[in-house]
Amino acid sequence: MMKWVAMAVAMAVMQALCSSADLQVGFYDTTCPSAEALVQQAVASAFADNPGIAAGIIRTHFHDCFVRGCDASVLLDSTPDSQSEKEAIPNLTLRGLEVIDAAKEAIEAACPGVVSCADILTFASRDSAALAGNISYQVPAGRRDGFVSNVSEVDLPRPFDNATELIRRFADKNLTADEMVTLSGAHSIGVSHCGAFSNRISPNVDPTLSLSYTELLEVKCTPTAPNTTTVRMDLITADVLDNKYYVGVQNNLGLFTSDHALTTVDALKAAVDENAGNPAVWAEKFARATVKMGEIEVLTGEQGEIRQQCRVINSAPSLAAE
């Protein structure tokens, strides 16, 4: 079954790539042939030490693409004159940045000044999906790195968004409602801090949440629990990127308000049901939607730059300058 899933995913993504005008699969085949392998090695090494890093990298890729497009702006550190995207509340818990740094260092040693941080993050997200869920696919490359990273521009989909708000936010990035449901499947792995879902258990219990799940969350996230307390986002297969997330949503085990929101609109619920019953179909859709997300507002050609280090721009302009 897993081999069939991988083959189906590969075929679907190749079809999606045909419409990618500015980005190309194998973009670095001539200029840096080892680029993708070096990223994969960095991700695999980190994953061997901590499988949870896969969820962190996938989330970081998502957060990057939804602000200024997939230009690695989320990787930039703040400067004395400007707070970067990293300082925004949703980004304070990003993980996997050190993996991107390690991959960049290895690539710079092999092919200096060739491979963008935006492409490295995209490759790393793809490799994370392969390691955590055996979802393998090709991604086009050729992105350039942006100069701007501004905390005030961070406006991401929120865990307490309702269906209308979620649909709008994804539509703003040219992603359909079905693709929104598909990408929500990334909640199949990883953890969340209590504050992201505390509205469902306090001061009043959300009646749409499973009673037994509510009791579990109340034990973990007490009023005196440390801010660092986390809960796994998927109770069924917590360490595997798969379609069981949707089974949880069907059974009122979605952790966030936004998870439950997928059952409140008929079209969204139909997508949830389809994904829950068809692991291969969901894996194919997830790969295709991730590739499409990776093309949001990309910089190509002479736009942007190829950073020497992913945390800082090469030249002098302020991070917040237009």
C-alpha positions as CSV (number, residue, x, y, z in Angstrom):
1,M,0.0,0.0,0.0
2,M,2.7,2.5,0.9
3,K,4.6,1.9,-2.4
4,W,1.3,2.5,-4.3
5,V,0.8,5.7,-2.3
6,A,4.2,6.9,-3.2
7,M,3.7,6.2,-6.9
8,A,0.4,7.9,-7.0
9,V,1.8,11.0,-5.2
10,A,4.7,11.2,-7.6
11,M,2.4,11.0,-10.7
12,A,0.0,13.7,-9.3
13,V,2.8,16.1,-8.4
14,M,4.4,15.8,-11.8
15,Q,1.1,16.8,-13.4
16,A,1.0,19.8,-11.0
17,L,4.5,20.8,-11.9
18,C,3.7,21.2,-15.6
19,S,2.0,24.5,-14.8
20,S,5.0,25.9,-12.9
21,A,6.5,28.5,-15.3
22,D,9.2,30.2,-13.2
23,L,10.3,27.3,-11.0
24,Q,11.7,24.0,-12.3
25,V,12.3,20.5,-10.9
26,G,16.0,19.8,-11.0
27,F,16.8,23.5,-11.0
28,Y,20.2,22.9,-9.4
29,D,21.1,19.8,-11.4
30,T,23.9,21.6,-13.2
31,T,24.9,24.4,-10.8
32,C,24.7,22.4,-7.5
33,P,23.9,18.7,-8.1
34,S,24.3,17.8,-4.5
35,A,21.9,20.5,-3.2
36,E,18.8,18.3,-2.6
37,A,20.8,15.4,-1.2
38,L,22.6,17.7,1.3
39,V,19.2,19.1,2.5
40,Q,17.9,15.5,2.9
41,Q,20.9,14.5,4.9
42,A,20.5,17.4,7.3
43,V,16.8,16.7,7.8
44,A,17.4,12.9,8.2
45,S,20.1,13.5,10.8
46,A,17.8,15.8,12.8
47,F,14.9,13.5,12.4
48,A,16.9,10.6,13.7
49,D,17.6,12.5,16.9
50,N,14.1,14.0,17.2
51,P,11.2,12.8,14.9
52,G,9.2,15.8,16.1
53,I,11.4,18.1,14.0
54,A,9.5,17.1,10.9
55,A,6.4,18.8,12.1
56,G,8.4,21.9,13.0
57,I,9.9,22.2,9.6
58,I,6.6,21.7,7.8
59,R,5.1,24.4,10.0
60,T,8.0,26.8,9.3
61,H,7.5,26.4,5.6
62,F,3.8,27.1,5.9
63,H,4.5,30.2,8.0
64,D,7.0,31.4,5.5
65,C,4.8,31.1,2.5
66,F,1.8,32.8,4.0
67,V,3.7,36.0,4.7
68,R,5.3,37.7,1.7
69,G,5.3,34.4,-0.2
70,C,7.9,31.6,0.0
71,D,11.0,33.9,0.2
72,A,12.6,32.7,3.5
73,S,11.6,35.9,5.2
74,V,10.6,33.9,8.3
75,L,14.2,32.8,8.7
76,L,15.6,36.3,9.1
77,D,16.7,37.5,12.5
78,S,15.7,40.9,13.9
79,T,18.1,43.8,13.7
80,P,18.5,46.7,16.1
81,D,16.3,48.7,13.8
82,S,13.6,46.2,12.9
83,Q,11.7,43.3,14.4
84,S,11.5,40.4,12.0
85,E,8.7,37.9,11.5
86,K,10.3,35.6,14.1
87,E,9.1,38.0,16.8
88,A,5.4,37.5,16.0
89,I,3.6,35.4,18.6
90,P,2.7,32.5,16.2
91,N,6.4,32.3,15.2
92,L,7.9,32.3,18.7
93,T,7.5,28.5,18.8
94,L,8.9,27.7,15.3
95,R,11.2,24.7,15.3
96,G,13.8,23.4,12.8
97,L,15.6,26.6,12.0
98,E,18.9,25.0,13.1
99,V,18.3,22.3,10.5
100,I,17.9,24.8,7.8
101,D,21.2,26.5,9.0
102,A,23.0,23.1,8.9
103,A,21.8,22.4,5.4
104,K,22.7,25.9,4.2
105,E,26.2,25.5,5.7
106,A,26.8,22.2,3.9
107,I,25.5,23.6,0.6
108,E,27.6,26.8,0.8
109,A,30.7,24.6,1.3
110,A,29.8,22.7,-1.8
111,C,28.3,25.4,-4.0
112,P,28.8,28.9,-2.6
113,G,26.2,31.5,-3.6
114,V,24.0,29.2,-5.6
115,V,21.1,27.7,-3.6
116,S,18.5,30.0,-1.9
117,C,17.3,29.6,1.7
118,A,13.8,29.6,0.3
119,D,14.5,26.5,-1.8
120,I,16.3,24.8,1.1
121,L,13.3,25.3,3.4
122,T,11.0,24.0,0.6
123,F,13.2,20.9,0.1
124,A,13.4,20.4,3.9
125,S,9.6,20.5,4.2
126,R,9.3,17.9,1.4
127,D,11.9,15.7,3.1
128,S,10.1,16.0,6.4
129,A,6.9,14.7,4.8
130,A,8.8,11.8,3.4
131,L,10.3,10.8,6.7
132,A,7.2,11.3,8.8
133,G,4.6,10.0,6.4
134,N,6.3,8.3,3.5
135,I,4.9,11.0,1.2
136,S,7.5,11.5,-1.4
137,Y,7.3,14.0,-4.3
138,Q,9.4,16.4,-6.3
139,V,9.3,20.1,-5.9
140,P,10.3,22.8,-8.4
141,A,13.1,25.2,-7.4
142,G,14.5,28.5,-8.4
143,R,13.2,30.7,-5.6
144,R,15.2,33.7,-4.5
145,D,15.5,35.0,-0.9
146,G,13.7,38.2,0.1
147,F,15.2,41.3,1.8
148,V,12.2,42.1,4.0
149,S,10.9,40.5,7.2
150,N,8.6,42.6,9.3
151,V,6.7,41.5,12.4
152,S,3.8,43.7,11.6
153,E,3.1,41.8,8.4
154,V,2.5,38.4,10.1
155,D,-1.2,37.6,9.8
156,L,-1.5,33.8,9.7
157,P,-4.5,31.5,9.9
158,R,-5.3,31.1,13.5
159,P,-6.2,28.1,15.6
160,F,-9.4,29.8,16.7
161,D,-10.6,30.8,13.2
162,N,-14.0,29.7,12.0
163,A,-14.7,28.1,8.6
164,T,-15.5,31.4,6.9
165,E,-12.2,33.0,8.1
166,L,-10.1,30.0,7.1
167,I,-11.6,29.9,3.6
168,R,-10.9,33.6,3.2
169,R,-7.3,33.4,4.4
170,F,-6.5,30.5,2.1
171,A,-8.3,32.1,-0.8
172,D,-6.2,35.2,-0.4
173,K,-3.2,32.9,-1.2
174,N,-4.9,31.4,-4.2
175,L,-5.6,28.1,-2.3
176,T,-9.0,26.5,-2.5
177,A,-11.2,25.4,0.4
178,D,-10.4,21.8,-0.4
179,E,-6.7,22.6,-0.4
180,M,-7.2,24.2,3.0
181,V,-8.7,21.1,4.4
182,T,-5.9,19.0,2.8
183,L,-3.1,21.1,4.3
184,S,-4.8,21.0,7.7
185,G,-3.7,17.4,7.7
186,A,-0.3,18.6,8.7
187,H,-1.9,18.7,12.2
188,S,-1.5,14.9,12.1
189,I,2.0,15.4,13.6
190,G,3.5,17.8,16.2
191,V,2.4,19.4,19.4
192,S,0.7,22.6,20.5
193,H,1.0,24.8,23.5
194,C,-2.1,25.0,25.7
195,G,-2.7,28.7,24.8
196,A,-3.6,27.8,21.2
197,F,-6.7,25.8,22.3
198,S,-7.4,27.1,25.9
199,N,-10.6,28.8,24.5
200,R,-12.1,25.3,24.1
201,I,-11.7,24.3,27.8
202,S,-11.8,27.5,29.7
203,P,-13.8,29.4,31.0
204,N,-16.4,27.2,29.4
205,V,-16.0,23.8,27.8
206,D,-16.7,23.7,24.1
207,P,-19.6,21.2,23.7
208,T,-18.3,20.1,20.3
209,L,-15.2,18.7,21.9
210,S,-15.2,15.0,22.9
211,L,-15.9,14.8,26.7
212,S,-13.0,12.3,27.3
213,Y,-10.7,14.5,25.2
214,T,-11.8,17.6,27.2
215,E,-10.9,15.8,30.4
216,L,-7.5,14.9,29.1
217,L,-6.8,18.5,28.1
218,E,-8.0,19.8,31.4
219,V,-5.5,17.6,33.2
220,K,-2.6,18.7,31.0
221,C,-3.5,22.3,30.7
222,T,-4.4,23.4,34.2
223,P,-4.5,27.1,35.1
224,T,-1.1,26.7,36.8
225,A,0.5,24.7,34.0
226,P,3.8,26.1,32.7
227,N,3.7,28.1,29.4
228,T,5.9,25.4,27.9
229,T,3.2,22.6,28.4
230,T,2.3,20.9,25.1
231,V,-0.2,18.4,23.9
232,R,0.0,16.2,20.8
233,M,-2.2,17.4,18.0
234,D,-3.3,13.9,16.9
235,L,-4.2,11.3,19.4
236,I,-4.4,8.4,16.9
237,T,-1.0,8.3,15.1
238,A,0.8,11.2,16.8
239,D,4.1,10.6,15.1
240,V,3.0,9.7,11.6
241,L,1.9,12.2,8.9
242,D,-1.2,10.5,7.7
243,N,-5.0,10.8,7.2
244,K,-5.9,9.7,10.8
245,Y,-6.1,13.4,11.7
246,Y,-9.4,13.5,9.8
247,V,-10.7,10.4,11.7
248,G,-10.0,12.4,14.8
249,V,-11.9,15.4,13.5
250,Q,-14.9,13.2,12.6
251,N,-14.9,12.0,16.2
252,N,-14.7,15.4,17.9
253,L,-11.0,15.0,18.6
254,G,-9.7,18.0,16.6
255,L,-7.6,20.0,19.0
256,F,-8.3,23.5,17.7
257,T,-11.4,25.5,16.9
258,S,-10.1,25.6,13.4
259,D,-10.0,21.8,13.3
260,H,-13.7,21.5,14.3
261,A,-14.5,24.2,11.8
262,L,-13.8,21.8,9.0
263,T,-17.0,20.0,10.0
264,T,-19.3,23.0,10.1
265,V,-19.7,23.6,6.3
266,D,-21.0,20.8,4.1
267,A,-18.3,21.0,1.4
268,L,-15.5,21.0,4.0
269,K,-17.0,18.1,5.9
270,A,-17.3,16.2,2.7
271,A,-13.5,16.8,2.1
272,V,-12.8,15.6,5.7
273,D,-14.8,12.5,5.1
274,E,-13.1,11.7,1.8
275,N,-9.6,12.2,3.4
276,A,-10.5,10.1,6.4
277,G,-11.5,7.2,4.2
278,N,-8.8,7.4,1.6
279,P,-5.2,7.6,2.8
280,A,-3.7,7.4,-0.7
281,V,-6.0,10.1,-2.0
282,W,-5.2,12.4,0.9
283,A,-1.4,11.8,0.5
284,E,-1.6,12.7,-3.2
285,K,-3.7,15.8,-2.5
286,F,-1.3,16.8,0.3
287,A,1.7,16.6,-1.9
288,R,0.0,18.6,-4.7
289,A,-1.3,21.3,-2.3
290,T,2.1,21.6,-0.7
291,V,3.8,22.1,-4.1
292,K,1.2,24.8,-4.9
293,M,1.6,26.5,-1.6
294,G,5.4,26.5,-2.3
295,E,4.8,28.7,-5.3
296,I,3.0,31.5,-3.5
297,E,4.4,34.9,-4.5
298,V,7.9,33.5,-5.1
299,L,10.9,35.7,-6.1
300,T,12.7,34.4,-9.2
301,G,15.3,35.5,-11.8
302,E,17.0,38.7,-10.7
303,Q,14.6,39.4,-7.8
304,G,15.8,39.1,-4.3
305,E,19.2,37.5,-3.6
306,I,20.9,34.2,-2.7
307,R,21.7,34.7,1.0
308,Q,25.0,33.5,2.3
309,Q,23.4,32.8,5.7
310,C,19.7,32.2,6.1
311,R,19.3,34.4,9.2
312,V,20.7,37.6,7.6
313,I,20.6,39.4,4.3
314,N,23.8,39.9,2.3
315,S,23.3,43.7,1.8
316,A,22.6,46.7,3.9
317,P,18.9,47.6,3.5
318,S,16.7,47.5,6.6
319,L,14.6,44.3,7.0
320,A,11.5,46.4,7.0
321,A,12.4,48.5,4.0
322,E,10.2,48.2,0.9
